[in-house]
Amino acid sequence: MKGKVTFTSFEINEIGAQVNPTDMTSLFKVFMQNRFDPSTDSKTKIPDEPGNYILCLKPNANLPKVPISLSFTNFDGLKVIYTGKTKTSLRKRVFGQHLEGNNAGKSTLRKSLGVLFGYKQVPRDKKPDSTKTKFGQADEEKLTVWMRNNLIMFFLPTPEFDGIEIELINHFNPPLNIDNNNTEIRAWLKKMRSDK
């Protein structure tokens, strides 16, 4: 795991308070104030700005059983399964590609979840030599419904997304992150994602 990252200061306009990005406790308070429930909230609640996000299981929600042990760290009382970043738009990345995208070929989170559910991978592109995959349309739709009903997202609009992502992965060690994560689950997920 990488060492501590130093960030510059930035302002969270939605809250109107200055936050010190080197202080994860302060950052977590901002994340908690920016909670998004895809089953009830409008996507316009998510800013069209760069930033970071934390995806958690709702209470009583579970990931599918797999032949490898998954461990979780909690955030705001919920199990963290994935953290991510976007340099363009939280709304387009999280809602447009993860939660509503219907194309796991553009979302590593969707790809990992679909693999856990045992969905069959199909070619993403029409090019015969392409190795990129997604799931069949029916499975993509089931995945979208499951994600909207079982996940909660917390977000942080910020231009400091790269450094904060490393800190979030180091802190939570989310089971569905492929990079900079627990070696055993990462290796298993990579193997399962490469099987077609």
N, C-alpha and C positions, 0 to 999 in steps of 0.2 A: 504494500500500500504506500501511496505517496505521502510526503510530509505535509505539514501545515501550509496553507496557501494564504498569502496576504492579499487583501482586496482593497480597492479604493472605496471611499464612502459614496453612497447614493441615496436618493430620496424615494420613498414609496408614496407616489402622488395620491393613490386611492385612500390612503390612511392619513396623509399629511404629516407624518412624523419622520424624523431623521432616524435611520437605522444604521448601526455599525455592522458591516458585513463580516467583520472578523469575529463577531460574537454570535455563535450559533444559537444561543438562547434567545437573543433578540430576533434573529431570522425566523426561528420556529414560531415565535409569537405572531409574526406577520403571516407566515404560512397558515396558521390556525384561523386567522381572520379572513383568509381567502379560501373558503371551502366551497367545493362545487359538487353537487349531487346530480349526475347525468340523468337520473330517472325523474327529477322534478325541476331542476333549474334550467333556465334558458342559456343557450351557448353564448349569448351576448354578455353574460356575467364574466366570461373569461376574456381578459384583455387581448387585443390584437397587437401584442408587443412581445419582444424577446423575454426569456426568463426560464425559470426552473419549476418543476412540478414533482409532487409525491403522490403516488397512487396506492391506495389502501383498500383492503377488504372491508365491506360493511360488517357490522356486528352479525354474527351467525352465518356469514358467508365463508366458504372454504374453497381452496383450489382443489382440483381433482387429485385423487390418490395416485401417487407415482412410486416407482420402486427405489426411490432415493429420498433420504431424509431432508425435508425442507424446514429451515428455522426462520423465525421472524423476529423483527424488532418492532415495537409498537410506536405509533405517533398519534397523539391525541386519543389514546385508547384503542386504536385500530392497527391491524397488522399491515406493515408496509410490504408491498410486493414488487414495487418498481419505482425508480426515480429517473427523471429525464430532464432534458434541456432543449431549447430551441433558440436559434439566433434570429428568427424572423417573427413568428406569431404563435403565442401559446394557444390561441383559439384554433388556428388551422392545424397545428401539430396534434394537440391533445384531442380536440373534438373531431376535427376533419379527418385525421389519419388513424388515430387510435380508436376512438369511441364510435365513430360513424363511418369509417373509411371503407369497410367492406373489401379491403385488399391488404392481406397480411404481408404482401411483398413490399409494402411501404411502411410497415410498422413492426419493429422488432418485438414490441410488447405483444401485439396480436399474434405474431408468428410463434412466440414462446407459449402463449396461452393455448393456441390451437394445437400445438404439439402435446401439451399436457392433456388436452381433451381427446387426443388420439385421432384428430382430423387428418385426412389424407391430403398430402401436398400435391398441387398440380402446377404446371408451368405458368409463370406470371405473364410472360411475353409470348408472342406468336413466333419469335425467332427459334428455329429448331436447336440452335447451339446454346441458347440461354440457360443458365443454371438457376436463375431467380424463380422463386416459387411463391405461391399463395395457397389458399384453400378453395374448394369448390364453392359456388355461390350459396348453396343451402347452408354449408358449414360456416361461411363468413357471416351470414345473417344470424345464425344461432349464436355465434361468438359476439356479435354486436349486441344482441338482446341480453346475453349473460353479463357482458361488461357494464351495460347501462343499469342493470338491476343489482349488481353486486359490488360495484366499485365506488369509492369516494376519491376525489382529487383535491389536493391542496396546491396552490400556485403562488409564485413569487415573481412579479414582473421585475426584471433587472438586466442591465447589460453585462453583469459579472457572472453570467451563467456557467462558463467553463470551470472556473475555480470552485464555485458553489456546488456544481455537480460532483466533483471529486470529494468534497467534504460530505455531501449527502450519502454517497456510496460508501465512504469509509465509516460513517456513523451508523447507517442502517443495514449495510450488507444485504440489499434486497435480493431475494432468490431469483427474480426474473431478469435482473440486469446481467448482460453477457460480459461487458468490459469491467475491469478492475474489481472483480467480484470473487466470491468464494470459489476456489478452484474446482472442487468436486461437482457442484451443481452446474458451473459454467461448462465444464467438459461434457457432462451428461446432456445438457441442453443443446450444445453445439452438435453433438453426435445425432441426437434425435431430429434436430432441424435439418441436418444434411441427408437424412434417410428420406427417400422418396417412394 
